[in-house]
Amino acid sequence: MAIYVVAQITIHDRTRYERYAARFGAVLAKYQGRLLVADEQPELAQGSWTHDKLVVFGFDDRAALERFRSSDEYTTIARDREAATEGVVLVVRGVSSAPV
């Protein structure tokens, strides 16, 4: 089953975050991940939202996500994201193609 990572972040060190972002795509692709959303200006449809950026990326299954998250490549670049941002990161399961 597909698995997704949803991050809502506030960026407080733009230089470090940009260094992370510049390397993220190549590492994600190496582990067969797909970047689905990366938006610093999402349209607020309801409620309140206090972060700067929304990011969603996915993998075919949890094992692929874990290979990515535990890789030396990702743990190395993640230090910049962790130091440069605050926020929430969620891991969510995809749904089957059956109607909800």
HUNORUR-V82623 format. One line per field, one symbol per residue. psi: psi as a letter, one per 40 degrees, with the letter a starting at -180 (. if undefined). A space follows every 50 residues. Layout:
# HUNORUR-V82623
psi=???
This chain:
# HUNORUR-V82623
psi=hiiihhhhihhegdddddddddedddddddffihhdhghefihhdiaihe idihhhiiididdddddddeiddddddddddddeiiahhihiiiiieii.
